[in-house]
Amino acid sequence: MALKTVATNRKAYHNYNIGDSVEAGIALTGTEIKSIRAGRASLSDAYVRPEAGELWLMNAHIARYEAASYLSHEPRRRRKLLLHRKQIDSLTSQVVEKGFTLVPLKLYIKDSLAKVEVALARGKKLYDKREAIARHETEREMERAIKRKGQGRR
């Protein structure tokens, strides 16, 4: 089971508290999968929207495939996510009733198929983001101090 991560949504971890996640397939065209295999995809502004009993990946950027003709795909078109009916119903009900948001976390290739990890998330408040940034900075400072102290002994 070879996994090749193509794109991660680092912004999602900063802007949201991440909950349960699920793996979903994506309905793609031929030029899109070739572009994904070449590593030319981005999830930075992407989100998932439930519509008419289906889940759609919106605003994900998959670059045009250079070797394709002028009939190549639209880079930011909406793409259908492939999940079981029970999974779709469960995720949709949690979005509607509990106020969660569906966020794509990473796009990867698993056994030659493109998959996306979708998570239920709740938006962070501004003070939560500041707190997280401060915590990361103090951890970095401590790691740097430990490295400096370790180098002085040699």
C-alpha positions as CSV (number, residue, x, y, z in Angstrom):
1,M,0.0,0.0,0.0
2,A,2.2,2.8,-1.3
3,L,1.2,6.3,-0.3
4,K,2.5,9.4,-2.1
5,T,1.4,12.6,-0.5
6,V,0.9,15.2,-3.3
7,A,-0.5,18.2,-1.3
8,T,-1.3,19.1,2.3
9,N,-3.5,21.8,3.6
10,R,-1.3,23.4,6.3
11,K,-3.6,26.4,6.6
12,A,-6.4,24.1,7.8
13,Y,-4.4,23.1,10.9
14,H,-3.9,26.8,11.7
15,N,-7.5,28.0,11.1
16,Y,-9.5,25.0,12.5
17,N,-9.7,22.5,15.3
18,I,-9.6,19.2,13.4
19,G,-11.9,16.4,14.4
20,D,-12.7,13.0,12.8
21,S,-11.4,12.5,9.3
22,V,-12.4,10.1,6.5
23,E,-10.7,9.0,3.2
24,A,-12.6,9.8,0.0
25,G,-12.0,9.1,-3.6
26,I,-12.2,11.9,-6.2
27,A,-13.9,11.8,-9.6
28,L,-11.2,13.1,-12.0
29,T,-10.5,13.5,-15.7
30,G,-7.5,11.9,-17.4
31,T,-5.4,15.1,-17.5
32,E,-6.2,15.8,-13.8
33,I,-4.8,12.5,-12.5
34,K,-1.7,13.0,-14.7
35,S,-1.2,16.4,-13.2
36,I,-1.7,15.1,-9.6
37,R,0.9,12.3,-10.3
38,A,3.3,15.0,-11.4
39,G,2.7,16.7,-8.0
40,R,1.0,19.9,-9.4
41,A,-1.9,20.3,-7.0
42,S,-2.8,22.6,-4.1
43,L,-5.4,22.5,-1.3
44,S,-4.6,25.8,0.3
45,D,-8.0,27.5,-0.4
46,A,-10.0,24.3,-0.8
47,Y,-13.2,23.3,1.1
48,V,-15.9,20.6,0.9
49,R,-19.5,21.5,0.3
50,P,-22.5,19.1,0.7
51,E,-25.0,19.6,-2.2
52,A,-28.0,17.4,-3.1
53,G,-26.8,14.4,-1.2
54,E,-23.3,14.5,-2.5
55,L,-20.0,16.0,-1.3
56,W,-18.1,18.4,-3.6
57,L,-14.4,19.4,-3.4
58,M,-14.4,23.2,-4.2
59,N,-11.6,25.5,-5.1
60,A,-8.8,22.9,-5.1
61,H,-6.2,23.8,-7.7
62,I,-4.9,21.1,-10.0
63,A,-2.7,22.6,-12.6
64,R,-3.2,22.0,-16.3
65,Y,-1.3,19.2,-17.8
66,E,1.3,20.5,-20.1
67,A,1.4,17.6,-22.6
68,A,-2.4,17.8,-23.0
69,S,-4.1,19.5,-25.9
70,Y,-6.2,22.7,-25.7
71,L,-9.0,20.5,-24.3
72,S,-7.3,20.3,-20.9
73,H,-9.3,20.6,-17.6
74,E,-10.3,23.8,-15.7
75,P,-7.8,24.1,-12.8
76,R,-10.3,25.1,-10.1
77,R,-13.4,23.2,-11.2
78,R,-15.5,21.5,-8.6
79,R,-14.9,17.7,-8.1
80,K,-17.2,15.1,-6.8
81,L,-16.0,13.2,-3.7
82,L,-16.7,9.4,-3.7
83,L,-17.9,8.1,-0.4
84,H,-20.5,5.5,0.8
85,R,-24.0,6.9,1.3
86,K,-23.9,6.4,5.1
87,Q,-20.6,8.4,5.3
88,I,-22.1,11.2,3.2
89,D,-25.2,11.3,5.3
90,S,-23.3,11.3,8.6
91,L,-20.9,14.1,7.5
92,T,-23.7,16.2,6.1
93,S,-25.8,15.9,9.2
94,Q,-22.9,16.9,11.4
95,V,-22.2,20.0,9.2
96,V,-25.9,21.0,9.3
97,E,-26.8,20.2,12.9
98,K,-23.6,20.8,14.9
99,G,-22.0,23.6,12.9
100,F,-18.9,21.8,11.7
101,T,-17.0,22.5,8.5
102,L,-15.6,20.0,6.1
103,V,-12.0,20.6,5.3
104,P,-9.7,18.7,2.9
105,L,-6.4,17.9,4.8
106,K,-4.3,16.1,2.3
107,L,-4.3,14.8,-1.3
108,Y,-2.4,11.6,-1.9
109,I,-2.1,8.7,-4.3
110,K,-2.9,5.3,-2.8
111,D,-2.5,2.2,-5.0
112,S,-2.6,4.4,-8.1
113,L,-5.8,6.1,-7.1
114,A,-6.1,9.7,-6.0
115,K,-7.6,10.1,-2.5
116,V,-8.3,13.1,-0.3
117,E,-8.5,13.1,3.5
118,V,-11.5,15.1,4.6
119,A,-12.0,16.1,8.2
120,L,-14.8,17.6,10.3
121,A,-13.4,20.9,11.7
122,R,-14.5,23.8,13.8
123,G,-13.1,27.2,13.2
124,K,-10.6,28.7,15.7
125,K,-11.1,32.1,17.3
126,L,-8.4,34.7,16.8
127,Y,-7.2,34.3,20.4
128,D,-6.8,30.5,19.9
129,K,-4.6,31.1,16.9
130,R,-2.4,33.6,18.8
131,E,-2.1,31.1,21.6
132,A,-1.0,28.3,19.2
133,I,1.5,30.6,17.6
134,A,3.0,31.6,21.0
135,R,3.2,27.9,22.0
136,H,5.0,27.0,18.8
137,E,7.5,29.8,19.2
138,T,8.3,28.9,22.8
139,E,8.8,25.2,21.8
140,R,11.2,26.4,19.0
141,E,13.1,28.6,21.4
142,M,13.5,25.7,23.8
143,E,14.8,23.4,21.0
144,R,17.3,26.0,19.9
145,A,18.5,26.5,23.5
146,I,19.0,22.7,23.9
147,K,20.9,22.5,20.6
148,R,23.1,25.4,21.5
149,K,23.9,23.9,24.9
150,G,24.7,20.5,23.3
151,Q,27.1,22.1,20.8
152,G,29.1,23.9,23.6
153,R,30.2,20.6,25.2
154,R,32.3,19.3,22.2
